[in-house]
Amino acid sequence: MSTIDRVRRNSRWLASRLLDASVAERFLIAVAAIVLSLVISSLVLVALGHDAGLFMYSLLYGAIGTPGQVAFTLRKATMLILAGIAVAVAFRANIFNIGVQGQMVVGAFTAAMVILGVAPHLPAGGPSGVVLVLLGLLAGVAGGAAYAAIPGLMKAYADANEVITTIMLNFIATGLLFVLVDGPLKAPGAPAPRTVIFPEYAGLPSLILDSRSFSVLGLGLALVTVVVVYVILTNTRFGYDLQTTGFQAAASAFSGVKPKRTIVTTMMFSGMIAGLTGGLYVVMIVGYFQDPGVFPTFGFDGIAVSLLAANNPLGAVPAGLLFGGLAASGQYVDVNLAVPKELVSGIIGLIVLFVATPELFRMAADRFIPGGDRE
């Protein structure tokens, strides 16, 4: 066997192993990637004259060092888990929903409008707060689904590229809602575009961690969503139709599935979760609807979470925690260490790159290696 043939054979073996890697093996790969990225980051810091040990300690402390840091990490993780699932649902059907950010913004808007519209008709107090939160979250789900149906219909019945349509709908949602919140819906006297603040009782209590912008109930909702979505994708006819339509549309149609309808319902399912993300954002974190242009980019960050999770809803939990911890660590290091902000962002980007690279190779193997050629 020639050297070239041996290299090809070994490359195919490695790609097939990545493709067929178990959940435990993927977890070990991710851990190894994190360790490698931290080693390289330490070398970079030492070369630039910084204390690598202090920096690494600060990364850990910034994520979980105090109850406030833990709350910050879990708040970010909660939103990223939901956004990652929204992206993963569409990706599982081979649909690239890049519009989760816009669907999240619309969900946040519909949730805020329902809460502000219903609140004056209910007595003040805890029971009314529960009703308002539930109605707001349901409205967010409905708003996200309705907005996601637009690119779904365009893809199914007009063969429009969903990447282009969802990206453009992000801009449309941001622009139109800014006009509303900076105009007729703007709170009187507010220095920045936003609605009036929700009633104090229309929110989620922190319960465990003393934080005004994080509640374990929100994290619990995200985890329940993970389980529900996983069961739907793996144990229902809809989940089977969703995946087969995306990758074998002709075969699925032959078996009785209606591909066009499934494309629309898949986008709406993804949009429901994106809308829930937006609804939870306004209910748990801010307590009003603000300028869409300053919304956190959870919808775009969810793409990275979904990639790291291999489009598996269960994998979105550790992926969301990792990215949430990195966000908290980056903020802490930027404020408390004499390290340039750009260097902090670069190191965090390196960590993300090393963690995501194995999954990129796995996805490449999935696309280019036929099932019969795996060894």
C-alpha positions in Angstrom: 0.0 0.0 0.0 1.4 3.4 -1.0 1.8 6.3 1.4 -1.0 8.2 -0.3 -3.4 5.3 0.0 -2.4 4.8 3.6 -3.1 8.5 4.4 -6.5 8.2 2.6 -7.4 5.1 4.5 -6.4 6.6 7.9 -8.3 9.8 7.1 -11.4 7.9 6.2 -11.1 5.9 9.4 -10.8 9.0 11.5 -13.7 10.7 9.8 -15.9 7.6 10.2 -14.9 7.4 13.9 -16.0 11.0 14.4 -19.2 10.4 12.6 -20.1 7.3 14.7 -18.7 8.7 18.0 -21.0 8.0 21.0 -22.3 10.8 23.3 -19.6 9.9 25.8 -16.8 10.1 23.2 -18.0 13.4 21.9 -18.0 14.7 25.5 -14.4 13.5 25.9 -13.5 15.2 22.6 -15.0 18.5 23.8 -13.1 18.3 27.2 -9.8 17.6 25.4 -10.5 20.5 23.0 -11.1 22.8 26.0 -7.9 21.8 27.7 -5.9 22.3 24.5 -7.4 25.7 23.9 -6.6 26.7 27.5 -3.0 25.5 27.1 -2.6 27.6 23.9 -4.2 30.6 25.6 -1.8 30.3 28.5 1.2 30.3 26.1 -0.2 33.4 24.4 -0.7 35.2 27.7 2.8 34.3 28.9 4.3 35.5 25.6 2.5 38.9 26.1 3.8 39.2 29.7 0.6 38.4 31.5 0.0 36.1 34.4 -1.6 33.0 32.8 -2.4 31.4 36.1 -4.3 34.4 37.4 -6.1 34.7 34.1 -7.3 31.1 34.2 -8.4 31.4 37.8 -10.3 34.6 36.9 -12.1 32.7 34.1 -13.3 30.1 36.6 -14.1 32.7 39.3 -15.9 34.9 36.9 -18.3 32.1 36.0 -19.0 30.5 39.4 -17.0 32.5 42.0 -19.9 34.2 43.7 -23.7 33.7 43.8 -24.0 36.8 41.6 -21.6 35.2 39.0 -23.5 31.9 39.2 -26.7 33.8 38.5 -25.2 35.6 35.6 -23.9 32.3 34.1 -27.2 30.5 34.5 -29.1 33.5 33.1 -27.0 33.4 30.0 -27.1 29.6 29.8 -30.9 29.6 30.1 -31.4 31.8 27.1 -28.7 30.1 25.1 -30.1 26.6 25.8 -33.5 27.7 24.4 -32.0 29.5 21.4 -29.8 26.5 20.7 -32.8 24.2 20.7 -34.6 26.5 18.3 -31.7 26.4 15.9 -31.2 22.6 16.3 -34.8 21.8 15.5 -34.5 23.4 12.1 -31.0 22.0 11.5 -32.3 18.5 12.2 -34.6 18.9 9.3 -31.8 20.3 7.1 -33.4 23.7 7.3 -31.1 26.6 8.1 -33.2 28.9 10.3 -30.9 31.9 10.7 -33.9 34.0 11.8 -34.1 32.8 15.4 -33.0 36.3 16.5 -35.9 38.0 14.7 -38.4 35.3 15.9 -37.1 35.9 19.4 -37.6 39.6 19.1 -41.2 39.2 17.8 -41.9 36.7 20.6 -40.6 39.2 23.1 -42.8 41.9 21.6 -46.0 39.8 21.6 -45.3 38.7 25.2 -44.9 42.3 26.3 -48.0 43.5 24.5 -50.2 40.8 26.1 -48.8 41.5 29.5 -49.3 45.2 29.3 -52.7 44.8 27.6 -54.1 42.4 30.2 -52.5 43.7 33.4 -55.0 46.7 33.8 -57.9 44.3 33.8 -56.6 42.1 36.6 -56.3 42.8 40.3 -52.8 43.4 41.5 -51.1 40.5 43.3 -49.4 37.2 43.0 -52.2 35.2 41.3 -52.6 37.8 38.6 -48.8 37.8 38.2 -48.9 34.0 37.5 -51.7 34.6 34.9 -49.7 37.4 33.2 -46.5 35.4 33.0 -48.3 32.4 31.5 -50.2 34.5 29.0 -47.1 36.4 28.1 -45.0 33.2 27.5 -47.8 31.7 25.4 -48.1 34.9 23.4 -44.3 34.8 22.8 -44.6 31.2 21.6 -47.4 32.2 19.2 -45.6 35.2 17.9 -42.4 33.4 17.2 -44.3 30.6 15.4 -46.2 33.0 13.3 -43.1 34.9 12.2 -41.2 31.7 11.5 -44.1 30.5 9.3 -43.3 33.3 6.8 -40.0 31.9 5.6 -41.4 28.3 6.0 -44.2 29.1 3.5 -41.8 30.8 1.2 -39.4 27.9 1.2 -42.1 25.2 0.8 -44.3 26.9 -1.8 -42.0 29.4 -3.6 -38.6 27.5 -3.3 -37.1 30.6 -1.6 -33.8 30.1 0.1 -34.5 30.1 3.9 -31.1 31.5 4.7 -31.7 34.7 2.8 -35.4 35.1 3.9 -34.7 34.5 7.6 -31.8 36.9 7.6 -33.8 39.6 5.9 -36.7 39.0 8.3 -34.3 39.6 11.2 -33.8 43.1 9.9 -37.5 43.6 9.2 -38.5 42.6 12.7 -35.8 44.9 14.2 -36.7 47.9 12.1 -40.5 47.7 12.4 -40.5 47.1 16.1 -38.0 49.9 16.7 -40.4 52.3 15.0 -43.2 51.2 17.3 -41.2 51.2 20.6 -39.6 54.6 19.7 -43.0 56.0 18.7 -46.5 55.2 19.9 -45.4 52.5 22.4 -42.6 54.4 24.0 -42.9 55.0 27.7 -43.4 58.7 28.6 -40.2 60.2 29.8 -38.1 57.1 29.0 -34.5 58.1 28.0 -34.3 55.2 25.5 -36.9 53.4 23.4 -38.8 51.0 25.6 -42.4 50.3 26.7 -43.6 51.0 30.2 -42.4 48.6 32.8 -44.4 45.5 33.6 -46.2 45.4 37.0 -43.8 44.3 39.7 -45.7 41.1 40.3 -45.6 40.1 36.6 -42.2 38.4 36.8 -40.4 35.3 38.0 -39.2 35.1 41.6 -35.5 34.2 42.0 -36.3 31.6 44.8 -32.7 30.4 45.3 -30.2 33.0 44.0 -30.8 36.5 45.0 -30.9 38.0 41.5 -33.5 40.4 39.9 -32.7 39.1 36.4 -32.5 35.3 36.9 -35.0 32.7 38.3 -34.5 29.0 38.7 -38.0 28.8 37.3 -36.7 30.1 34.0 -33.9 27.6 34.0 -36.4 24.9 34.9 -38.6 25.9 31.9 -35.6 25.7 29.6 -34.8 22.2 30.9 -38.4 21.0 30.5 -38.3 22.4 27.0 -35.2 20.3 26.3 -36.9 17.1 27.4 -40.1 17.8 25.6 -38.3 18.7 22.3 -36.1 15.6 22.6 -39.1 13.3 23.1 -40.9 14.9 20.1 -37.9 14.5 17.9 -37.1 10.9 18.8 -40.4 9.3 19.8 -43.1 10.8 17.6 -44.2 10.5 14.0 -43.7 14.3 13.6 -40.1 14.0 14.7 -39.5 11.2 12.2 -41.2 13.1 9.4 -39.2 16.2 10.3 -35.9 14.5 9.8 -36.8 12.4 6.8 -38.3 15.3 4.9 -35.1 17.3 5.4 -32.7 14.7 4.1 -34.9 12.4 2.0 -37.8 14.4 0.7 -38.7 12.1 -2.2 -38.6 9.0 0.0 -40.7 10.7 2.7 -43.3 11.7 0.2 -43.5 8.2 -1.1 -44.2 7.0 2.4 -47.1 9.4 2.8 -45.4 12.4 4.3 -46.3 15.8 2.9 -42.9 17.5 2.6 -44.2 21.1 2.1 -46.5 21.0 5.1 -43.7 19.4 7.2 -41.3 22.2 6.2 -43.8 24.8 7.4 -44.5 23.0 10.6 -40.8 22.5 11.3 -40.1 26.2 10.9 -43.1 27.0 13.1 -41.8 24.5 15.7 -38.4 26.2 15.7 -40.1 29.6 15.9 -42.2 28.6 18.9 -39.0 27.9 20.9 -37.4 31.1 19.6 -40.6 33.0 20.7 -40.4 31.4 24.1 -36.8 32.6 24.4 -38.0 36.2 23.7 -40.9 35.9 26.1 -38.7 34.6 28.9 -36.2 37.4 28.2 -38.8 40.2 28.8 -40.4 38.4 31.7 -37.4 37.2 33.6 -34.6 39.6 32.7 -35.8 43.1 31.7 -39.5 43.5 32.6 -40.4 45.6 29.5 -39.9 45.6 25.7 -36.9 47.6 24.6 -35.2 48.7 21.4 -34.7 45.5 19.4 -31.4 46.8 18.2 -29.9 46.3 21.7 -31.3 42.9 22.3 -28.6 40.3 23.2 -27.7 38.2 20.2 -29.0 34.9 21.7 -30.5 33.9 18.3 -27.1 34.1 16.6 -25.2 32.6 19.5 -27.7 29.7 19.5 -26.1 28.6 16.1 -22.8 27.9 17.9 -24.6 26.2 20.8 -26.5 24.0 18.3 -23.3 23.2 16.5 -21.5 22.2 19.6 -24.5 20.1 20.7 -24.5 18.2 17.4 -28.1 19.5 16.9 -29.2 17.3 19.9 -31.5 19.0 22.4 -29.9 17.2 25.3 -26.5 18.4 24.2 -27.7 22.0 24.2 -27.6 22.0 28.1 -23.9 21.5 28.5 -23.2 23.7 25.5 -25.3 26.5 26.8 -23.7 26.2 30.2 -20.2 26.4 28.6 -21.1 29.5 26.6 -22.9 31.1 29.5 -19.8 30.5 31.7 -17.6 32.0 29.0 -19.8 35.1 28.8 -19.7 35.6 32.5 -15.9 35.0 32.7 -15.2 37.4 29.8 -17.1 40.2 31.5 -15.4 39.6 34.8 -11.9 39.5 33.3 -12.5 42.6 31.2 -13.5 44.6 34.3 -11.0 43.2 36.9 -7.8 42.3 35.1 -5.3 44.6 33.2 -5.8 42.5 30.1 -6.9 44.2 26.8 -10.6 43.5 26.0 -9.6 42.4 22.5 -7.3 39.8 23.9 -10.0 38.4 26.2 -12.4 38.2 23.2 -9.7 36.5 21.2 -9.0 33.9 23.8 -12.7 33.1 24.3 -13.0 32.8 20.5 -10.1 30.4 20.5 -11.8 28.2 23.1 -15.0 28.2 21.1 -13.1 27.3 17.9 -11.3 24.4 19.5 -14.5 23.1 21.1 -16.5 23.4 17.9 -13.9 22.0 15.5 -14.4 18.3 16.2 -18.1 18.7 15.5 -17.3 20.5 12.2 -15.3 17.4 11.2 -18.1 15.1 12.3 -20.6 17.1 10.2 -18.2 17.0 7.2 -17.9 13.2 7.6 -21.7 12.9 7.7 -22.0 14.8 4.4 -19.1 13.2 2.4 -18.8 9.6 3.7 -21.4 7.2 2.4 -22.8 4.8 5.0 -21.3 1.8 3.2 -17.8 3.2 3.3 -17.6 3.5 7.1 -15.1 1.2 8.7 
